[in-house]
Amino acid sequence: MKTSWRTASLVATAASVLALTTACGQDNTTTPASAAQNVGATAAAGDYGNPGSGTQTGAGNGYGADGNQASASAAPATPAGKLSVASNPELGNVLTDGSGLTLYRFDKDTANPPKSNCDGDCATTWPPVPADDATAGAGIDKALLGEVTRADGAKQLTIGGWPAYRYAKDVNAGDVNGQGVGGKWFALAPSGKKAKLSDLPGLSVRKDPKLGDIVIDKNGMTVYRFMKDQAWPKPVSNCTGACLEKWPAVGPVNADDTEGVKKKGLMSFSRPDGVRQMTVNCWPIYTFSGDKAPGDTNGQGVGGTWYAVSPDGKPVGAPGK
């Protein structure tokens, strides 16, 4: 995981806090996201991660019986529901089911053609996700959703061709206890690939062929401004409720974890819901759920109020700007 250097940068940025405070009348508290809990569960090579061998068990959670029981006695498979994208500080964007539980892929499976090689006790510990009612939520390309027929005739959800599973020891939304188990199980990214942080800084600049220099986040996704927000005398976001589902707020980023972005006014602030949001030149910044891959700029000009952000915080291509 490439997080230690980012944590160390807090010391280097301490001296700049006062100057940034003056810029917008707000503090520059850019506390990094806390380290993900339970990332990289340990298990012997080839182990399926039997929930009966740990401190937690899968019994009673509705996602497969304890590994000490025969797979035939497992609880009925829970529908996938509307899939979502969750942000994990260690893994980046992670795919979750309708209940917020992390979805995984298995290295012994294949995606082309799709085939599951997890049966019997394996399927008890790693319950296959049913394909029947799965739908794509914001930030997920529905064209990547598919299905594969398992040996027992059941239809299993696939993402980018990879069969999807839950893990019996994940009992709460956001748990990633299955990450790295046996060196073969990994959380799914929305693309079907293994979830992982990119090598990009928290915020950096990309030269877009149409828009010029624009700011992108750590996943390479375009960053936007909302023209109904305000920056002075303090940052204010007017994107709330359903708006945030389409335009997720960018979380805090350390000033030294940026490249090419204007440092003045580079800060975070507390939203009315208590969540901290990042700003560029004191303007709140967002990503767009309609952007499916790095380089997309589908949010540009939406509603005449959303625009990509230049390195100095100005809205790129906005009328009169």
C-alpha positions as CSV (number, residue, x, y, z in Angstrom):
1,M,0.0,0.0,0.0
2,K,1.3,3.4,-0.9
3,T,0.1,5.4,2.0
4,S,3.1,6.0,4.3
5,W,4.6,8.9,2.3
6,R,1.2,10.6,2.3
7,T,1.0,10.3,6.1
8,A,4.5,11.6,6.5
9,S,3.6,14.7,4.4
10,L,1.4,16.0,7.2
11,V,4.5,17.2,9.0
12,A,5.7,19.1,5.9
13,T,2.4,20.8,5.3
14,A,1.9,22.0,8.9
15,A,3.7,25.3,8.2
16,S,1.4,26.2,5.3
17,V,-1.9,25.9,7.4
18,L,-1.9,29.5,8.6
19,A,-1.5,30.9,5.1
20,L,-4.3,28.8,3.7
21,T,-6.6,29.8,6.6
22,T,-6.2,33.4,5.6
23,A,-7.2,32.6,2.0
24,C,-10.9,31.7,2.6
25,G,-11.4,32.3,6.3
26,Q,-11.4,28.5,7.0
27,D,-9.0,26.0,8.4
28,N,-6.9,23.8,6.2
29,T,-7.6,20.6,8.1
30,T,-6.9,17.9,5.5
31,T,-6.9,15.0,7.8
32,P,-6.3,11.9,5.6
33,A,-8.9,9.2,5.5
34,S,-8.2,6.7,8.2
35,A,-6.6,3.4,7.3
36,A,-9.1,0.9,6.1
37,Q,-9.9,-1.7,8.7
38,N,-9.4,-5.4,7.9
39,V,-7.7,-4.8,4.6
40,G,-5.6,-7.8,3.6
41,A,-7.0,-10.6,5.7
42,T,-4.4,-13.3,6.4
43,A,-4.8,-16.9,5.4
44,A,-2.6,-19.8,4.3
45,A,-1.9,-20.0,0.6
46,G,-4.8,-21.6,-1.1
47,D,-7.1,-21.2,2.0
48,Y,-10.6,-20.2,1.2
49,G,-10.7,-18.1,4.4
50,N,-13.0,-20.4,6.4
51,P,-15.1,-18.2,8.7
52,G,-15.2,-20.9,11.3
53,S,-11.4,-20.4,11.9
54,G,-11.5,-16.7,12.9
55,T,-13.1,-14.6,15.6
56,Q,-16.1,-13.9,13.5
57,T,-18.4,-16.5,11.9
58,G,-20.7,-16.3,8.9
59,A,-23.6,-18.0,10.7
60,G,-26.7,-15.9,10.9
61,N,-25.5,-13.2,8.5
62,G,-27.6,-14.4,5.6
63,Y,-24.5,-14.8,3.3
64,G,-23.6,-18.4,3.7
65,A,-23.3,-20.8,6.6
66,D,-20.3,-21.4,8.8
67,G,-17.5,-23.3,7.1
68,N,-18.1,-26.2,9.5
69,Q,-21.5,-26.9,7.9
70,A,-22.1,-28.6,4.6
71,S,-22.7,-26.2,1.8
72,A,-26.2,-27.7,1.2
73,S,-27.3,-26.1,4.5
74,A,-26.3,-22.6,3.5
75,A,-29.0,-19.9,3.7
76,P,-30.7,-18.9,0.5
77,A,-28.6,-16.5,-1.6
78,T,-29.4,-12.9,-1.0
79,P,-30.1,-10.8,-4.1
80,A,-27.5,-8.4,-5.3
81,G,-29.8,-5.4,-5.6
82,K,-28.6,-2.1,-6.9
83,L,-24.8,-2.1,-7.1
84,S,-22.9,0.9,-5.7
85,V,-19.3,2.3,-5.7
86,A,-17.8,2.8,-2.3
87,S,-14.5,4.7,-1.6
88,N,-12.0,2.8,0.5
89,P,-8.9,4.7,1.7
90,E,-6.6,1.7,1.0
91,L,-8.2,0.3,-2.1
92,G,-9.8,3.2,-4.0
93,N,-13.2,2.5,-5.6
94,V,-14.7,-0.8,-4.5
95,L,-17.9,-2.4,-5.8
96,T,-20.6,-3.2,-3.3
97,D,-24.1,-4.8,-3.4
98,G,-27.4,-3.2,-2.4
99,S,-26.6,-3.7,1.3
100,G,-23.2,-2.1,1.0
101,L,-21.3,-5.4,1.3
102,T,-18.0,-5.7,-0.7
103,L,-18.0,-7.9,-3.8
104,Y,-14.9,-10.0,-4.6
105,R,-13.3,-11.9,-7.5
106,F,-11.3,-15.2,-7.4
107,D,-8.0,-15.6,-9.2
108,K,-8.8,-19.2,-10.0
109,D,-11.8,-18.1,-12.0
110,T,-11.7,-16.9,-15.6
111,A,-13.4,-13.9,-17.3
112,N,-13.1,-14.8,-20.9
113,P,-15.0,-17.0,-21.0
114,P,-16.6,-16.4,-17.6
115,K,-16.3,-19.5,-15.4
116,S,-16.5,-20.0,-11.6
117,N,-14.2,-22.5,-9.9
118,C,-15.5,-21.9,-6.4
119,D,-17.9,-24.7,-5.4
120,G,-18.7,-26.8,-2.3
121,D,-17.1,-25.4,0.9
122,C,-15.6,-22.6,-1.1
123,A,-19.0,-21.4,-2.1
124,T,-20.1,-21.5,1.5
125,T,-17.3,-19.2,2.6
126,W,-17.6,-17.1,-0.6
127,P,-21.3,-17.1,-1.5
128,P,-21.8,-16.4,-5.2
129,V,-23.8,-13.3,-6.0
130,P,-27.0,-14.0,-7.8
131,A,-27.4,-12.3,-11.2
132,D,-31.2,-12.2,-11.3
133,D,-32.0,-8.7,-9.9
134,A,-28.6,-7.0,-10.1
135,T,-28.7,-3.4,-11.4
136,A,-26.0,-0.8,-12.0
137,G,-26.0,2.2,-9.7
138,A,-24.2,5.5,-10.2
139,G,-20.7,5.2,-11.5
140,I,-21.1,1.6,-12.8
141,D,-21.3,0.7,-16.5
142,K,-24.3,-1.6,-16.9
143,A,-22.7,-3.1,-20.0
144,L,-20.2,-4.7,-17.7
145,L,-22.9,-6.7,-15.8
146,G,-23.4,-10.2,-17.0
147,E,-24.0,-13.7,-15.7
148,V,-22.5,-17.2,-15.8
149,T,-24.2,-20.5,-15.2
150,R,-22.7,-22.4,-12.3
151,A,-22.3,-26.2,-12.0
152,D,-25.5,-26.3,-10.0
153,G,-27.4,-24.4,-12.7
154,A,-27.6,-21.2,-10.7
155,K,-27.0,-17.9,-12.5
156,Q,-24.1,-15.9,-10.9
157,L,-23.4,-12.2,-11.5
158,T,-20.3,-11.3,-13.4
159,I,-18.5,-7.9,-13.6
160,G,-16.4,-7.5,-16.7
161,G,-16.6,-11.2,-17.1
162,W,-15.4,-12.0,-13.5
163,P,-17.8,-14.0,-11.3
164,A,-18.7,-12.0,-8.2
165,Y,-18.8,-13.2,-4.6
166,R,-19.4,-12.0,-1.1
167,Y,-17.3,-13.1,1.9
168,A,-19.0,-14.7,4.9
169,K,-16.8,-12.8,7.4
170,D,-18.0,-9.4,6.0
171,V,-21.0,-8.6,8.2
172,N,-21.1,-4.8,8.0
173,A,-21.3,-2.5,5.1
174,G,-17.8,-1.4,4.1
175,D,-16.0,-4.5,5.6
176,V,-13.2,-5.8,3.4
177,N,-12.1,-8.8,5.4
178,G,-11.8,-10.9,2.3
179,Q,-9.1,-8.7,0.6
180,G,-6.1,-10.7,-0.2
181,V,-7.2,-14.0,1.5
182,G,-5.0,-16.8,0.3
183,G,-3.4,-14.5,-2.2
184,K,-6.3,-15.3,-4.5
185,W,-9.3,-13.2,-3.4
186,F,-9.6,-9.5,-4.1
187,A,-12.2,-6.7,-3.9
188,L,-13.8,-5.8,-7.2
189,A,-13.4,-2.4,-8.8
190,P,-16.4,-1.1,-10.7
191,S,-14.5,-2.1,-13.9
192,G,-14.2,-5.8,-12.9
193,K,-10.5,-5.4,-12.2
194,K,-8.9,-5.8,-8.8
195,A,-9.6,-2.7,-6.6
196,K,-6.4,-0.7,-5.9
197,L,-5.3,2.9,-5.6
198,S,-3.6,4.4,-8.6
199,D,-0.1,5.9,-8.5
200,L,-1.5,9.4,-9.0
201,P,-1.3,12.1,-6.3
202,G,-4.5,13.0,-4.5
203,L,-5.0,15.8,-7.0
204,S,-3.1,16.5,-10.1
205,V,-3.4,18.0,-13.6
206,R,-4.2,16.3,-16.9
207,K,-4.1,17.9,-20.3
208,D,-7.4,17.2,-22.0
209,P,-7.5,17.5,-25.8
210,K,-10.6,19.7,-25.7
211,L,-10.5,21.4,-22.3
212,G,-6.8,22.0,-21.8
213,D,-5.4,21.6,-18.3
214,I,-7.9,20.2,-15.8
215,V,-7.7,18.8,-12.3
216,I,-8.2,15.1,-11.7
217,D,-8.4,13.0,-8.5
218,K,-6.3,10.1,-7.3
219,N,-8.2,7.7,-9.6
220,G,-7.7,9.9,-12.7
221,M,-11.3,11.0,-12.7
222,T,-12.2,14.6,-13.8
223,V,-12.9,17.1,-11.0
224,Y,-15.8,19.6,-11.3
225,R,-17.1,22.8,-9.8
226,F,-20.8,23.7,-9.2
227,M,-21.6,27.3,-10.2
228,K,-24.2,27.5,-7.4
229,D,-21.5,27.0,-4.7
230,Q,-19.5,29.8,-3.1
231,A,-15.9,30.2,-2.1
232,W,-15.8,33.5,-0.1
233,P,-15.8,34.5,2.7
234,K,-15.9,30.7,3.3
235,P,-16.6,27.6,1.1
236,V,-20.3,26.6,0.9
237,S,-21.6,23.6,-1.0
238,N,-25.1,23.8,-2.4
239,C,-25.0,20.2,-3.7
240,T,-26.9,18.1,-1.2
241,G,-29.2,15.1,-1.1
242,A,-29.8,13.5,-4.5
243,C,-27.3,15.9,-6.0
244,L,-24.4,14.2,-4.1
245,E,-25.4,10.9,-5.6
246,K,-24.7,12.2,-9.0
247,W,-21.8,14.5,-8.0
248,P,-19.8,12.9,-5.1
249,A,-17.8,15.3,-3.0
250,V,-14.0,14.9,-3.2
251,G,-12.6,14.1,0.2
252,P,-9.7,15.9,2.0
253,V,-6.3,15.8,0.3
254,N,-3.0,16.8,1.9
255,A,-1.4,19.9,0.2
256,D,1.8,17.9,-0.5
257,D,-0.2,15.1,-2.1
258,T,-1.0,17.3,-5.1
259,E,0.9,18.1,-8.3
260,G,0.3,21.1,-10.6
261,V,-2.6,22.5,-8.5
262,K,-2.5,26.0,-7.1
263,K,-1.7,25.8,-3.4
264,K,-3.4,29.0,-2.3
265,G,-7.0,28.1,-1.2
266,L,-6.2,24.4,-1.4
267,M,-8.1,23.3,1.7
268,S,-11.0,21.3,3.1
269,F,-14.1,22.4,4.9
270,S,-17.0,20.8,6.8
271,R,-20.2,20.3,4.9
272,P,-23.6,20.7,6.8
273,D,-23.7,16.9,7.1
274,G,-20.4,16.9,8.9
275,V,-18.4,15.4,6.0
276,R,-15.3,17.2,5.0
277,Q,-14.9,18.2,1.4
278,M,-11.8,19.4,-0.6
279,T,-11.6,22.7,-2.4
280,V,-9.4,24.2,-5.1
281,N,-8.9,27.9,-4.6
282,C,-11.6,27.6,-1.9
283,W,-14.2,26.2,-4.4
284,P,-15.8,22.9,-3.4
285,I,-14.9,20.1,-5.8
286,Y,-16.7,17.0,-7.0
287,T,-16.5,14.0,-9.4
288,F,-19.3,12.9,-11.7
289,S,-21.1,9.6,-11.5
290,G,-21.6,9.7,-15.3
291,D,-17.8,9.5,-15.8
292,K,-17.0,5.8,-16.2
293,A,-13.3,5.9,-16.7
294,P,-10.3,8.2,-16.3
295,G,-10.3,10.8,-19.0
296,D,-14.1,11.0,-19.2
297,T,-15.5,14.6,-19.1
298,N,-19.2,13.7,-19.4
299,G,-20.0,16.2,-16.6
300,Q,-18.7,19.2,-18.5
301,G,-21.4,21.9,-18.9
302,V,-24.2,19.7,-17.4
303,G,-27.2,22.0,-16.7
304,G,-25.1,25.0,-17.5
305,T,-23.8,24.8,-13.9
306,W,-21.1,22.1,-13.8
307,Y,-17.6,22.6,-15.2
308,A,-14.2,20.9,-15.1
309,V,-11.7,22.7,-12.8
310,S,-8.5,24.5,-14.0
311,P,-5.4,24.2,-11.8
312,D,-6.2,27.7,-10.4
313,G,-9.7,26.7,-9.5
314,K,-11.6,28.4,-12.3
315,P,-14.4,26.6,-14.1
316,V,-13.1,25.6,-17.5
317,G,-15.4,26.7,-20.4
318,A,-18.0,28.4,-18.3
319,P,-19.7,31.3,-20.0
320,G,-18.1,34.6,-19.0
321,K,-15.3,32.9,-17.0
